[in-house]
Amino acid sequence: MVDIDLSEPPFSLLDNVQQERVRAGLDLVYFSRDEVILEAGQSGEFVFVIFKGEVAELDPESGPGEARIGHYTRGDLFGAISVLNGSSRYRFVAEQESLCYLMSRELFLSLCDSNTVFAEYFRQRLTEKTRMLAERRSEGGITLAGFMLAKVSECMREPLVVGHTTRIDEAVKTLRDSQADSLLVEEPEGLGMITKTDLLEALVTSGRPPTSAVADIANLRLVAVEHSQYLFEALIEMTRHKVARVVVMQDGALVGVVELTDVLSFFSSRSYVVSLQVEQAQSLQDLSRASQRTPELIQALLAQGVRMRFAMGMLAALNGRIVSKAWDFTMGESRSQAACLLVMGSEGRGEQMLKTDQDNALILADGHDWSSLREDAQRFTEVLTDLGYPRCPGNIMVSNPDWVGTLVQWRQRIRSWVERLDANSLMRLAILLDADGVAGDLRLSAHLRDVLIEETRGNELLLTHFARGVLRFSTPLTLFGTLKKPEHGIDIKKGGIFPIVHGVRTMALERGIRATSTLGRLDALVADGRIERETAEDLGEAHALFSELRLRAQLEARKHGDDASDADDKVVVQKLSSLERDMLREALHIVKEFKARLSHRYHLEYA
């Protein structure tokens, strides 16, 4: 029986008995340098696992420069597809003296027959492999963290609905009898909601009699989620909209209510504790204490196997609330509503994990007299610095008058950027396209989006210049399609994240899409018929994989006391597991294909 490490997929998907069958059924075979291990067209009789050496996968039907399509090293597996398909499509050649474990066709097919998860591994796309990786990392052998699997429908209450003529004392009795905190009210304008606090304020503060109707107490601005959404997403909506409950819809009909207290009792996790700390903060000092816990939250989310897109959504919502509350604390209510604070860059896209540089701007309400604006904006920049958000080296902050203005002034700036089309103007346009309002009068943010769409739509020349950025950095693949392996790592931000973000941003600009996140833009492009669903999913998973690899590099640096920097965008391929290398190579090929698609669409080959 051979001693082989079976802790990595696909062998980790086998149970103990099946793994013992693998160990008992393997033979170790030597191949000399340049020896053909498996010829194209040859019957698939074995699955190979490399113990030592390197193997190249060649396509004999391609031209000389394109023949090599794969590269395998210690721990990698090949030949399984040849067994499943009956014969090999490609040629496998030992590039060095190599030792390989050989698993017979009969044993491999027997394992596939007895273990469907093991069999499906060999037919999976990047999406499924990413999920598998997250599951493998989750603690205690749980497939996914419990709260990521829980759906809204598992935690919702039956909706309590009363008419708008219902008396306050009757509403109080209904709440008491049902042990609920809120009621839905059927108003002529639609559904509204009242809470225990609303009723208490009506009776005590406003002095309304208990026999008066609840009609004009209810809040008509409800936040809704679908019953099939994850509970985690409902929590994100609560955090983003600053509410403690959401209504649940199914096919357009009201089916329930989810309260924050229900969510908190459903789970016990640091994510909720941090969320609660942010919401309960009464001062900048309180906010600072809550803010300092976000790295701890990130570590917890990753350890629990939470998928990157959900983790980014949670962290973006939290960061948004921290910045929003910091704005309110710094400016006071009257000033905070006289403008709209925008966050931009990765924070505006909701794709920020660790705190990065401040990228923010301000839209001023027309006609508001704010004589101390410059000093106040400078103070806000310093507050964010104290909260752990470093100053932007490019000075893209509210303390810079270039990033402050009324809607009229913003329109003039956007128009000049579109006319100039120089690198600086295009960079500023890209930054503003990712802007998202987080504090103050959010209607101003929506109006600015209208201006952006009006000033850019249908401008093919702009699109060509704008899209050219996706070709700015090369994809870290060799001429033969394998991963480059520089000693200090590949720059995953430039080679993987940026082409996807900017390419999707360009397509969204063309279609006047209002979403600012890459995933939100991909969903909108699918709905618009501009991109296929499968392509959008592949791009989304590739983006999530790159983001996670980058985050792990940053967390590792911080473990050693270093702040995140450009150097932390480097991923050392040699340190990745076999599965991670396989996924990274596949993800970079997705990027390469996407860049080719964009080059064709926007005529970049002639630009």
Salt bridges, closest charged atoms under 4 A:
GLU8 OE1 - ARG136 NH2 3.46
GLU20 OE2 - ARG23 NH1 3.08
GLU39 OE1 - ARG91 NE 2.71
GLU54 OE1 - HIS71 NE2 2.83
ASP76 OD1 - ARG581 NH2 2.87
GLU95 OE2 - ARG68 NH1 2.54
GLU95 OE1 - HIS71 NE2 3.69
ASP169 OD2 - ARG167 NH2 2.93
ASP177 OD2 - LYS173 NZ 2.82
ASP177 OD1 - ARG176 NE 3.85
ASP181 OD1 - LYS196 NZ 3.38
ASP216 OD1 - ARG208 NH1 2.84
GLU237 OE2 - ARG240 NH1 3.47
GLU237 OE1 - HIS241 NE2 3.21
GLU259 OE1 - ARG245 NE 2.85
ASP262 OD2 - ARG157 NE 2.76
GLU279 OE2 - ARG321 NE 2.82
ASP286 OD1 - ARG289 NH2 2.57
GLU296 OE2 - ARG270 NH1 3.99
GLU296 OE2 - ARG293 NH2 3.02
GLU351 OE1 - ARG349 NE 2.70
GLU351 OE1 - HIS543 NE2 3.58
ASP376 OD2 - ARG335 NH1 3.32
ASP376 OD1 - ARG379 NH2 3.24
ASP434 OD2 - ARG349 NH1 2.93
ASP434 OD2 - ARG505 NH2 2.58
ASP434 OD1 - ARG521 NH1 2.95
ASP441 OD1 - ARG443 NE 3.00
ASP450 OD2 - HIS447 ND1 4.00
ASP450 OD1 - ARG514 NH1 2.75
GLU454 OE1 - ARG411 NH2 2.80
GLU455 OE2 - ARG411 NH1 2.73
GLU455 OE2 - ARG415 NH2 2.68
GLU460 OE2 - ARG601 NH2 3.13
GLU510 OE2 - ARG530 NH2 3.37
GLU510 OE2 - ARG601 NH2 2.46
ASP523 OD1 - ARG533 NH1 3.46
ASP528 OD2 - ARG511 NE 2.47
GLU532 OE1 - ARG597 NH1 2.99
GLU537 OE1 - ARG125 NH2 3.59
ASP538 OD1 - ARG125 NH2 2.72
GLU541 OE2 - ARG307 NH2 2.27
GLU548 OE2 - ARG137 NH1 2.13
GLU556 OE1 - LYS559 NZ 3.40
ASP569 OD1 - ARG550 NE 2.57
GLU580 OE2 - ARG137 NH2 2.45
GLU580 OE2 - ARG552 NH1 2.99
ASP582 OD2 - LYS129 NZ 2.97
ASP582 OD1 - ARG585 NH2 3.69
GLU586 OE1 - LYS129 NZ 3.68
